[in-house]
Amino acid sequence: MKNCRFNCCRVTLLPVLSLVSLVACARPDTVVIEQPVGPSPKSAVSTNQGWLVVYTDTDGYADPAIQAQFSGPTRLPYSILDSAGQVVQTVVARDETPEAVALSAGNYLVRGNTIQGGTIEVKVRIVGGRTTNVVLDGSWTPEKSTAEGPAVLSPDGSFVGWRATS
């Protein structure tokens, strides 16, 4: 039983501690990740449409009226802005599974709030036929033996995504 408890705590606290350390340096300022995140270098290209999957925190909404609409933990919402700074879409999760958002190939900005009240912005590049993953909750880090390319890291050193290439 001790191992189960330890593993459960580690899985639950790792994303929270990662985000806390990320936000602790930036509160209440905005954390801006300058290096654009793109798709994994190993994925295939076949169309002008790509997908974006953003892993935000799952600790729920600060507004109880919004949280009451959902039956369990949900991911925090985020906005996708185009290169002109206009909101293309605001993504509101209905559960813990991040939604794959279809977007035209191009450069975008992902802007989301943290549970501590800060804001994080990440530049992303959508490539046709490929999926760009942005990890804001600290839930995944590539193993060195399986690294697919140069990584984009947050100020606290946690993995955010793969560096976009031209």
C-alpha positions in Angstrom: 0.0 0.0 0.0 2.9 2.4 0.7 4.0 2.2 -2.9 0.5 3.0 -4.2 0.3 6.0 -1.9 3.7 7.2 -3.0 3.0 6.8 -6.7 -0.4 8.5 -6.4 1.1 11.5 -4.6 3.9 11.7 -7.1 1.6 11.6 -10.0 -0.8 14.2 -8.5 1.8 16.6 -7.0 4.4 16.6 -9.9 2.2 18.7 -12.3 1.1 21.0 -9.4 4.6 21.5 -8.1 5.9 22.1 -11.7 3.3 24.8 -12.2 3.7 26.3 -8.8 7.5 26.7 -9.5 6.7 28.1 -12.9 4.3 30.6 -11.6 6.2 31.5 -8.4 8.8 33.3 -10.4 6.2 35.1 -12.5 3.3 35.9 -10.2 1.4 38.1 -11.1 3.3 38.8 -14.4 2.8 36.9 -17.6 5.2 34.0 -18.4 6.1 34.2 -22.1 7.8 31.3 -23.8 9.6 32.9 -26.7 10.7 29.8 -28.6 7.8 28.6 -30.8 6.5 25.1 -30.1 5.8 22.9 -33.2 4.8 19.3 -34.0 7.1 16.4 -33.2 9.8 16.2 -35.8 8.8 12.5 -36.5 5.1 13.2 -37.6 4.0 13.1 -41.2 2.8 16.0 -43.4 -0.2 15.5 -45.8 -2.6 18.5 -45.7 -2.9 22.3 -45.0 -4.8 21.6 -41.7 -3.0 20.7 -38.5 -4.0 20.1 -34.9 -3.2 21.7 -31.6 -3.5 19.8 -28.2 -2.9 21.9 -25.1 -2.5 20.2 -21.7 -3.5 22.9 -19.1 -4.0 22.3 -15.4 -6.9 20.1 -14.3 -7.6 21.7 -10.9 -10.9 23.2 -12.1 -12.2 26.6 -12.5 -11.9 29.5 -10.0 -15.6 30.3 -10.8 -17.8 27.8 -9.0 -20.7 28.5 -11.4 -18.6 27.3 -14.3 -17.3 24.3 -12.3 -20.8 23.2 -11.4 -21.5 22.6 -15.1 -19.1 19.7 -15.1 -19.1 16.3 -13.3 -15.4 16.0 -12.6 -12.0 17.6 -13.0 -11.7 19.7 -16.1 -8.8 21.5 -17.7 -8.5 25.2 -17.5 -9.6 27.1 -20.6 -7.2 28.8 -23.0 -7.3 31.0 -26.1 -5.7 30.7 -29.5 -4.7 33.9 -31.1 -3.6 34.5 -34.7 -0.5 36.4 -35.7 -2.4 39.7 -35.6 -3.4 39.1 -32.0 -7.0 38.3 -32.7 -8.7 35.5 -30.8 -9.3 32.6 -33.2 -10.9 30.3 -30.6 -11.3 29.9 -26.9 -11.2 26.3 -25.8 -13.2 25.3 -22.7 -12.6 21.6 -21.7 -15.5 19.5 -20.6 -13.3 16.9 -18.9 -9.7 15.9 -18.3 -9.0 14.9 -21.9 -7.5 17.8 -23.9 -9.3 18.6 -27.1 -7.5 18.4 -30.5 -8.3 21.7 -32.2 -8.1 21.8 -36.0 -6.3 24.9 -37.3 -5.0 26.1 -40.6 -1.2 25.9 -41.0 0.5 29.0 -39.5 1.8 30.7 -36.4 -0.4 31.2 -33.4 -0.2 32.2 -29.7 -1.7 30.1 -26.9 -2.7 32.2 -23.9 -4.0 30.6 -20.7 -4.4 31.3 -17.0 -2.8 29.4 -14.2 -4.6 28.3 -11.1 -2.4 30.8 -9.2 -3.8 33.7 -11.2 -0.9 34.2 -13.6 -0.9 34.0 -17.4 1.2 31.9 -19.7 1.8 32.6 -23.4 3.3 30.1 -25.8 4.0 30.7 -29.5 3.0 27.7 -31.6 3.5 26.7 -35.2 0.8 24.5 -36.8 2.0 22.4 -39.7 -0.4 20.7 -42.1 -1.1 17.1 -41.3 0.7 17.2 -38.0 -0.3 17.6 -34.3 1.4 20.2 -32.1 1.3 19.4 -28.4 1.8 22.1 -25.7 2.4 20.8 -22.2 1.5 23.4 -19.6 0.7 21.1 -16.7 4.1 19.4 -16.3 2.5 16.0 -17.0 5.0 14.8 -19.6 8.7 15.0 -20.2 10.4 13.1 -23.0 13.0 10.5 -22.0 16.5 11.4 -23.3 16.6 8.1 -25.2 13.3 8.9 -27.0 13.8 12.6 -27.5 12.6 13.5 -31.0 14.3 16.9 -31.4 15.1 20.1 -29.5 12.8 20.8 -26.7 11.2 24.1 -25.6 11.4 24.5 -21.8 9.7 26.8 -19.4 11.7 29.1 -17.1 11.6 26.4 -14.4 13.0 23.9 -16.9 9.9 21.8 -17.4 9.1 20.5 -20.9 6.6 22.6 -22.9 6.9 21.1 -26.4 9.1 20.5 -29.4 10.9 23.5 -30.9 9.2 24.5 -34.1 11.3 24.2 -37.3 11.1 26.2 -40.5 
